Amino acid sequence: MVFAGHFDERDLETARRTYPGRRPVINTDGGLEIHPAGPGQPAPLLGDPHHR
């Protein structure tokens, strides 16, 4: 699931509470992605926001 917009760490925390067991991440466009449960940190579909 991908939400377009400009999200930050507060939104990431809200997504963690809203989608328990899922792995939310913010992508390079500032969008919020909700990934299925699994091991490790998910890779954003639109790249890593820390490596622009």
N, C-alpha and C positions, 0 to 999 in steps of 0.2 A: 504494500500500500504506500503511495507517495502523496504527500500534501505539498502543494506549491505555496510559496510565501517566503517570509524571512523569519526563521525560527532561531531561538537561542537556547542556552543551557536550561533555562526555566521551563521552556516548552518540552525539552528532552526529558526532564524529570516528570512532568505531567504525563507525557506519553508512556513512561515506564509504569506509572501507577494505573493509567487507563487501559493499557494492553499488557497485563501481567504475563510473563513467560515469553514475551516477544522481545526483539532487540531493536529499539529505535536508534536512528543515527541521522545526523544532519549532513546533507551533501554539499557540494561546492556551490550550488545555486542558492543555498540557504533553505532548501526544502527539507521536509521531515520525511524520512523513510521508515516504515515499520517492517522489519524483517522477521521471518519465522524463528521459532526457538532453535537453538543449536549451540555448538561449542564456539568459544572465541568471539572476537569482535567482528561484526558483519562489515563487508566492504560496500560502501555506498555505490548505488547504480550510476550516479553521476560523478564519481571520483571522490577523493579524500579532501575535505575542506582545509586540512592543514598542509596540503601540498598543491597550492594553486599555481 
